[in-house]
Amino acid sequence: MSLLMRLRVVLFYLLLSASAAVWCILVTPLALFLSVRWRIKVIIEWWSAIAVWLAKNIVGIRYEISGLENIPDQPGVILANHQSTWETFFLPRVFRPQTQLIKRELLYVPFFGWAFALAKPIAIDRSKARDSLQQLTRTGGERLKDGMWILVFPEGTRIAPGETVKFSRGGAALACANNAPIIPVAHNAGEFWPRQGWAKKPGTVKVMIGPAIYPAGADPRSIVAANKQAESWINQQLQGLKDA
């Protein structure tokens, strides 16, 4: 990475951190008096737009998105591969209003985590798998009924480009239990915003939204089938990007 790029990355993180702190200090008191939907818009969507803008204009991470026509009117469960932090900023701007399945520790991050808590994410303790699945199904069902999209990263953690892991079934189970569509999303953000370290690489993230997958039922076989269909579509798109 060149010296100029290193300086750009430092500037990017300084501006990102400063904007998060200032934004959360300014909007958190206001958000207490807003509905949940407006909290999501003000806290998550608006600041995410700032983060994506900074990534584009400071370190040169642009994006192209395809498949917007596949997004149904009915909110559902978004199953996306997880390679970096970039997609956590970008996807809330595409599927609105949106809440996310996150690890509980994120709520303890100064400023951002405190404000994030007001947007009612589904925060789970990953050390308690069974309790987490029950919480996802229960709380996620409530969010879907309230008209919110739910973002789930079925890989469970950030995975480097080219690597694959078996998808967990939590997101598919949530969709099947609530007869909600599953929207698979594939991207290669990790090529430009690696999962580890501070390095960044200019380039264009390809974001692909797949056709909605409608559950055939809420039984275990239907859950497995829906999950496999989403996993297969995402892996096929990622392979296509790799071969391009």
N, C-alpha and C positions, 0 to 999 in steps of 0.2 A: 504494500500500500504506500503510495507516494506521500511526501510530507504535506502537500496541499490537501490530499484526501484526509490525512490524519487530523489536520486542523479543522476541516469541515466536520468530521465526526465529533470532535471535541465541542465545536460550536453547536452542533445538532443536539448533543446531550445536555449542554448547558441551557439551551432554549427550551428543550422538552421538559427538563426538570423544573425550570423556573415557571414555565407556563402551567404545569400541573399544580405547583404550589399556589401560585397566584389565583388560578382558576378555582381551585377547591376552596381557598379561603374566601373568595368572593361569592361563590354560588352556594356553598353549603348552608349558610344561614338562610338564604332565599329558598333553597330547595325544601326546607322544613315545612314551608307553607304551600307547596305545590303538590299536585296529584302525582301519582307514580309515573304516569306517562310523561308528564312534563319534567319530572326529575330525570328520567332516562334521556330525554331530549337535551336538557340543559347540561347535565353532568357528563353523560356518555357520548351522545352523538356530536354535540358541538365541540367538545374538547378532542374527540377522535378526529374530527375534521382538521383541527389544528395540527395534530400529530402527523397525519397523512400529508398535509401540506408541507410541514417541515422536512419530512423524509424526502419528498419530491424535490423541493427547492434548495435544500442544503446539501444533501448527500446524493441526490439524483436517482432516487428510487421511484420510478413511475409505475403505472399499471395499465393493463388492458383487461376489460371484463367482457365475457361473452355468456350468453344463456339467460339474460335478464327476462326473456319471454317465458322462461320455465318457472318463474316464481308465481305460485297460485295466490288467489285473493285470501284464502284461508291460512292463517298463521300455522306454522308447524315447527318441526324440529330440524335444525340445520346440522348436518354431519359434515365436518370439514377436517381435512388433514391439518396437522399442526407442525409447522417448521420453524416459526419465529414469533416475535411479538407483533410484527406488522399486521398480520391478519386479525389480531384482536382489536386493533384500531380501525381497520378497514371494514370488516363485515357489519358492525353496528350501523354503518352508514348505508348499507344496501338493504338489510332486512330490518324494518322499523314497525313498531317499537320492539326492541330486543333485550332479553336478559340472557345471562350466561351461566353455565355450570362452571364453577371455579373452586379451587382449593381454598379452604377457610383462611389460610395464612395470608392471602392477599389482602384481606380486610384489615390487617394490622399494619400495612404499609402506610407511613405517615402521609397525610393529606389525601393522596389518591384513594387509598383503601377506605379511609373514613368517609369520603364522599361517595365512593362506589357502593358502600353499604346502604345508602339511601335509595339506590336504584333497584333494590331488592334482587340481587343475584341469588342463585342457588348455591350457597356455600357449603361444601361438604368436607368431612374429615376423611381423607383418603385411607387412613389406617383402619377404618371401620367400613369395610366393603359392603356388607349386608345392610347396615344402617344407612349408608350413603345411597344405595339403590332405592331403598324405601323412601328416603327423603326426596330423591330426584323424581320418583313417580308421583308422590303426593304433592310436593310443592310445584313441580313442573306442570302437573295437571291443572293446578289453580292458575298458574301463569297463562297457560294456553286458553283457558276459559275466559281470562281477562283480555284476550286478544293479543298476546305477546308472542313473538318468535323466541325460540330457545336455541342458543348455540351450544353445541356439544362437540368436544374434540375426542372422538372415540379411541384415539391412540393413547390417551391418558397423559401424555407429556410431549414435549417437542422432539421431533424426529428429524435427523439430518436428511437432506435430499439423497435419494437413492436407497435409503433404508426403509424397511417395511416391518410393521408389527401387526399382530392380530387385533382387529377392532373389538372393543368392549361392546356389550349389548345394551348398555344402559339407555342410550339415546333411542335406539330402536324400540326398546321395551316401553319407554315413555310414549313414543308415537303410537304404538300399537294399542296401548292401554287407553288412549284417548282418541283413537281413530283419527289421528292427525297425519298430514303428509310429511314425508321425510324429503328434505332437499339436500342432495349431495353436492359438496363444493370441493374442488381441487385447485391447487395453486402451487407455485414454486417460489414463494417468498424467501425461503431459506437460502436460495442461491445468492441473494443480495443482502439479506439481513440474517446472518448465521445465528443459530440457536445459542451459541456460546461466544463469549468475548464481545468486544466493542466494535470490531471491524465491520465496515459496510462497503458494498460494491454497487456502483451505479448500474442501472439496468431497468428492464421492464418486467414487472411481476405479471404473470399470466394468471388470471382468475377465471375459472370455468364453473358455471352453475348448471347442474344436470337436471334432467326431467324429474318431476316429483314422483316419489314412490309412495303409493297408497297401500296401507296395511290390509292384508287379507283377513286379519283377525287378531285377537289378543293372546292366543295360545302360544306356547313355546316354539312350535314349528314356524308359525307366522313371524315371530320375532327374529328367529335365526335367518329365515329367508329374506326378510327386509334388510337386515343388517348386512348379509352377504351381498345383496344386490348393490347397496350403497358402497360397500368396501370394494367390490369389483369395479364399479364405475370409476371411483376415485383413483384406484391403482392403474386402471387403463389410461386415464388422462395423464397421470404422472409419467407413465412409461412413454406415452406419446411425446411429452415435453422433453424427456431425456433423449429420445431417438431423433428429435427434430434438429 
